[in-house]
Amino acid sequence: MTAAVGVAVFALIAVGVIGLETVARRAGHPLATMTEVGRWLRSHRVMRWALLVSWGFVGWHFFVQ
């Protein structure tokens, strides 16, 4: 069960990253870099928390479990 949840969250994070890249390209930034995407994420309060939670999950999954 725990492994399935871990894989599901990693898949959700991957889909989120692909979705953000798609949004950036549609907004007229065809060469959006991960630095620009990260800057955009940190500029919004909700996305800042989502980024923090996703990094926390990845860190917990790799180093604690």
C-alpha positions in Angstrom: 0.0 0.0 0.0 2.8 2.5 0.9 4.7 1.7 -2.3 1.5 2.4 -4.3 1.0 5.7 -2.6 4.6 6.6 -3.2 4.4 5.8 -6.9 1.1 7.7 -7.2 2.6 10.9 -5.6 5.7 10.7 -7.9 3.4 10.3 -10.9 1.4 13.3 -9.7 4.6 15.4 -9.3 5.7 14.4 -12.8 2.3 15.3 -14.4 2.4 18.6 -12.5 5.9 19.4 -13.9 4.8 18.5 -17.5 1.6 20.6 -17.0 3.6 23.6 -15.8 5.9 23.3 -18.9 2.8 23.2 -21.1 1.3 26.2 -19.5 4.6 28.1 -19.8 4.9 27.3 -23.5 1.3 28.3 -24.2 1.8 31.6 -22.5 4.5 32.5 -25.1 7.6 31.3 -23.3 8.8 28.5 -25.7 12.1 28.3 -24.0 10.9 28.2 -20.4 13.6 26.8 -18.2 13.2 25.0 -14.9 14.7 28.1 -13.2 11.9 30.3 -14.6 9.2 27.7 -13.7 10.7 27.5 -10.1 10.6 31.3 -9.9 7.0 31.3 -11.0 6.1 28.6 -8.5 7.7 30.5 -5.6 5.9 33.7 -6.5 2.5 32.3 -5.7 1.6 31.4 -2.1 -0.4 28.2 -2.8 2.2 26.9 -5.3 5.0 27.7 -2.8 3.3 25.4 -0.3 2.7 22.7 -2.9 6.4 22.9 -3.9 7.5 22.6 -0.3 5.2 19.6 0.3 6.3 17.8 -2.9 10.0 18.3 -2.0 9.3 17.1 1.6 7.6 14.0 0.3 10.5 13.2 -2.1 13.0 13.7 0.7 11.1 11.6 3.1 10.6 8.9 0.5 14.3 8.7 -0.5 16.0 9.2 2.9 13.6 8.0 5.6 11.7 5.2 4.2 
